[in-house]
Each structure stands twice: as C-alpha cells, then as structure tokens.
Amino acid sequence: MKRITIGLLASFILHMMVNAQQEIPLYTKVPNSKPAENLEKAVTGTDGITRISNVSVPTITVYRPVNAKRNSPAVIICPGGGYTILAASHEGADVAAALNEWGVTAFVLKYRLPDDRIMEDKSIGPLQDAERAVQWVREHAKEYQVDPRKVGIMGFSAGGHLAATLSTHYEERLVDNPEKISLRPDFSVLVYPVISFTDSLTHRGSRDRLLGAAPSAALIQRYSNELLVNKKTPPAFLVHAKDDKAVPWQNSQHYYEALRAHKVPARVFYYEKGGHGFGMNNKTSDLKWMTALKDWMNVQHLL
C-alpha cells in the first residue's frame, strides 16, 4: 500500500510539473511604448470571472497537454473585454485547459490594452502583441513540441476582433522579424467576435478604445476585417448567438460570407439565444460549440 501511495504521489508531482503554467514576457523591450507606471490589476468578481485591467506588459502563458505529442497543434487565445479589460478566466485559462484535453498546446495572450498613457500609437499595440505571439510560438515550436504549420489564433469578443485583425493584417510587419517568420495564423476561431468597425455593426466601446471617439473613415475601414478578406485569409470557425445585443451576430455572418466568397474554408455556429460573453458554455442550449469546433478541426486535419 505504501509503495502504491508513493507511486501515485510521484505521478501527481509529474502531472503538476508538466502542467505548470509558464507566464513569459513577449518582448525584451516592448515596442511602441512610453515610460509609464505599471497599473495592471487582476480582480476576480462574484461571478468567478477574473478580469485584468491596465495591461502594459504583454505576456504569453503556456498550457501544455499532460501527454504532449510531437508536432501537436497550437492555439493562441485572446480573451475579450472590449479592449478595456481581459476576461482572463472563462475566455482564457479555462479554454486553454479544455484544449489541452484534445492534445492541443494552448498559449493565453495577455495583450496590451489600448491606452495613450502607455503607447505612442494605441491603434496598433494589440496587433503588435498578436503578431509577436505567433512569432514567439513558431520560434519555440520545437521546445513545446508544436507543429509550426498548425498555429491558430482564437479570440472572444474584442479578442475576436484582434484575432480577425491578425488574420487579415498579418503582412503588416509591426514587430522586428529578422528571421522573416510567418506571422500568419494557420486558422482562427472567432467567438462572438467584433469583426467590423462600421457604424451599423460595430461594438462602439471596442472601437472607441482602439481608435478613439472620432476615427477617420479610412481608419474605420482599415479595422473592419470583413472588408479585407482575401484568398490567403486563414480558415475560420465562428460562433455567435443571434440575440447578442452587445455585438450583432451579423459581424460573424459578414466575415463568414467574405471567406466563402474567396473560397476559404469556414464554418459558422449559431445559437438562437445566449447573449454575449458566455465563453465555452451557452446555458441556453445543450449544444456545445466546442464539440463542433473539435469536429471542424478534425475535418481541417488540424488535430
């Protein structure tokens, strides 16, 4: 009995070592930044959601499967929060744990939140961090047993806008890239995403935070991602509830239609109800979009 107990303890310790999360700075020197006091704060509300505000030092946190295999797929997760906070638990760490169960290595991105106090140009700060995250994962692919040809990006709400922006702007080199590593995600997962900044579709709070209260027409068009899809845009899986009052479901529909028009593989998963911000679990339905995502990833030969 004692021998069995020691064996179980050793297995538990090994499990904890393998699954210990590493939070790693994205940069040695943060680009596009101003000297400013670090005011970052994480608060867990009565709803159990941890919200991080005032992010000025971007990081990436690694979540590895227990039995990681060589050349596993990877997903970089961008939590939402209207470019004001990051919903770091139910749109971040919890999702990473679920992906680990599929054998996917997950990386939760703590991206900078747009703020003139800390950035020279707040409109490009989050995109820089998303580019750097893809670059970083591919740089460390061998270390984490990741297939550099299967690196996807997932985003929720404003994090979905960031993921879609990277998917349509990846050729804009906003970070140093001496090795010319591809910054293009291989696929994207967009969950109740802000896709467009046009007046009829946008979530105004996200647009105001990223671009300011009175952006030019050119700037609005630049960050309305449904207008920028082409045949090289990564395949996408989208999720939205049709009663979403924060981010109209037509954001997903317009992006999906643009992908299909350019013959890019895409699927959109709609709920009739569920509102906004439900994370992995829409309590109004027995249908699990994560199950549908896993099926889609299998069809796309990503798992």
Solvent accessible surface area in square Angstrom, and as a share of the most:
residue,aa,sasa,rsa
1,M,182,0.81
2,K,157,0.67
3,R,209,0.76
4,I,110,0.56
5,T,75,0.44
6,I,100,0.51
7,G,37,0.36
8,L,121,0.60
9,L,102,0.51
10,A,57,0.44
11,S,67,0.43
12,F,117,0.49
13,I,85,0.43
14,L,110,0.55
15,H,75,0.33
16,M,101,0.45
17,M,134,0.60
18,V,50,0.29
19,N,29,0.15
20,A,60,0.47
21,Q,96,0.43
22,Q,80,0.36
23,E,100,0.45
24,I,40,0.20
25,P,81,0.51
26,L,1,0.01
27,Y,33,0.12
28,T,155,0.90
29,K,173,0.73
30,V,33,0.19
31,P,38,0.24
32,N,30,0.16
33,S,51,0.33
34,K,75,0.32
35,P,142,0.89
36,A,50,0.39
37,E,123,0.55
38,N,84,0.43
39,L,79,0.39
40,E,57,0.26
41,K,121,0.51
42,A,65,0.51
43,V,80,0.46
44,T,86,0.50
45,G,28,0.27
46,T,157,0.91
47,D,85,0.44
48,G,48,0.47
49,I,31,0.16
50,T,34,0.20
51,R,87,0.32
52,I,23,0.12
53,S,24,0.16
54,N,63,0.32
55,V,0,0.00
56,S,19,0.12
57,V,63,0.36
58,P,1,0.01
59,T,12,0.07
60,I,0,0.00
61,T,20,0.12
62,V,2,0.01
63,Y,30,0.11
64,R,63,0.23
65,P,3,0.02
66,V,70,0.40
67,N,123,0.63
68,A,27,0.21
69,K,154,0.65
70,R,194,0.71
71,N,86,0.44
72,S,6,0.04
73,P,13,0.08
74,A,0,0.00
75,V,1,0.00
76,I,0,0.00
77,I,0,0.00
78,C,0,0.00
79,P,1,0.01
80,G,1,0.01
81,G,22,0.22
82,G,13,0.12
83,Y,2,0.01
84,T,64,0.37
85,I,42,0.21
86,L,1,0.01
87,A,8,0.06
88,A,20,0.15
89,S,20,0.13
90,H,37,0.16
91,E,6,0.03
92,G,0,0.00
93,A,34,0.26
94,D,67,0.35
95,V,0,0.00
96,A,0,0.00
97,A,55,0.42
98,A,20,0.16
99,L,0,0.00
100,N,22,0.12
101,E,151,0.68
102,W,53,0.19
103,G,27,0.26
104,V,0,0.00
105,T,0,0.00
106,A,0,0.00
107,F,1,0.00
108,V,17,0.10
109,L,0,0.00
110,K,30,0.13
111,Y,0,0.00
112,R,1,0.00
113,L,3,0.02
114,P,1,0.01
115,D,38,0.20
116,D,88,0.46
117,R,87,0.32
118,I,10,0.05
119,M,1,0.01
120,E,124,0.55
121,D,61,0.32
122,K,39,0.17
123,S,11,0.07
124,I,26,0.13
125,G,0,0.00
126,P,1,0.01
127,L,3,0.01
128,Q,9,0.04
129,D,0,0.00
130,A,0,0.00
131,E,0,0.00
132,R,41,0.15
133,A,0,0.00
134,V,0,0.00
135,Q,6,0.02
136,W,10,0.04
137,V,1,0.01
138,R,34,0.12
139,E,83,0.37
140,H,52,0.23
141,A,7,0.06
142,K,192,0.81
143,E,102,0.46
144,Y,5,0.02
145,Q,59,0.26
146,V,4,0.03
147,D,6,0.03
148,P,57,0.36
149,R,181,0.66
150,K,52,0.22
151,V,0,0.00
152,G,0,0.00
153,I,0,0.00
154,M,0,0.00
155,G,0,0.00
156,F,0,0.00
157,S,11,0.07
158,A,0,0.00
159,G,0,0.00
160,G,0,0.00
161,H,0,0.00
162,L,2,0.01
163,A,0,0.00
164,A,0,0.00
165,T,3,0.02
166,L,0,0.00
167,S,0,0.00
168,T,26,0.15
169,H,7,0.03
170,Y,25,0.09
171,E,119,0.53
172,E,57,0.26
173,R,125,0.46
174,L,43,0.22
175,V,15,0.09
176,D,126,0.66
177,N,22,0.11
178,P,113,0.71
179,E,133,0.59
180,K,165,0.70
181,I,32,0.16
182,S,58,0.37
183,L,2,0.01
184,R,65,0.24
185,P,0,0.00
186,D,31,0.16
187,F,0,0.00
188,S,0,0.00
189,V,0,0.00
190,L,0,0.00
191,V,0,0.00
192,Y,0,0.00
193,P,0,0.00
194,V,0,0.00
195,I,1,0.00
196,S,0,0.00
197,F,0,0.00
198,T,40,0.23
199,D,102,0.53
200,S,98,0.63
201,L,16,0.08
202,T,16,0.09
203,H,52,0.23
204,R,120,0.44
205,G,36,0.34
206,S,0,0.00
207,R,12,0.04
208,D,47,0.24
209,R,84,0.31
210,L,4,0.02
211,L,19,0.09
212,G,17,0.17
213,A,92,0.71
214,A,97,0.75
215,P,22,0.14
216,S,65,0.42
217,A,86,0.66
218,A,77,0.60
219,L,48,0.24
220,I,32,0.16
221,Q,103,0.46
222,R,79,0.29
223,Y,1,0.00
224,S,0,0.00
225,N,0,0.00
226,E,20,0.09
227,L,94,0.47
228,L,57,0.29
229,V,11,0.06
230,N,72,0.37
231,K,155,0.66
232,K,117,0.50
233,T,3,0.02
234,P,0,0.00
235,P,25,0.16
236,A,0,0.00
237,F,0,0.00
238,L,0,0.00
239,V,0,0.00
240,H,0,0.00
241,A,0,0.00
242,K,75,0.32
243,D,52,0.27
244,D,10,0.05
245,K,188,0.80
246,A,41,0.32
247,V,1,0.00
248,P,39,0.24
249,W,66,0.23
250,Q,63,0.28
251,N,0,0.00
252,S,0,0.00
253,Q,42,0.19
254,H,77,0.35
255,Y,0,0.00
256,Y,50,0.19
257,E,88,0.39
258,A,18,0.14
259,L,0,0.00
260,R,133,0.49
261,A,78,0.61
262,H,79,0.35
263,K,183,0.77
264,V,5,0.03
265,P,58,0.36
266,A,13,0.10
267,R,99,0.36
268,V,27,0.16
269,F,22,0.09
270,Y,60,0.23
271,Y,7,0.03
272,E,125,0.56
273,K,132,0.56
274,G,23,0.22
275,G,19,0.19
276,H,65,0.29
277,G,27,0.26
278,F,28,0.12
279,G,0,0.00
280,M,34,0.15
281,N,81,0.41
282,N,4,0.02
283,K,197,0.84
284,T,83,0.48
285,S,30,0.19
286,D,139,0.72
287,L,118,0.59
288,K,93,0.39
289,W,0,0.00
290,M,19,0.08
291,T,82,0.48
292,A,10,0.08
293,L,0,0.00
294,K,78,0.33
295,D,80,0.42
296,W,16,0.06
297,M,1,0.00
298,N,73,0.38
299,V,105,0.61
300,Q,51,0.23
301,H,146,0.65
302,L,16,0.08
303,L,68,0.34
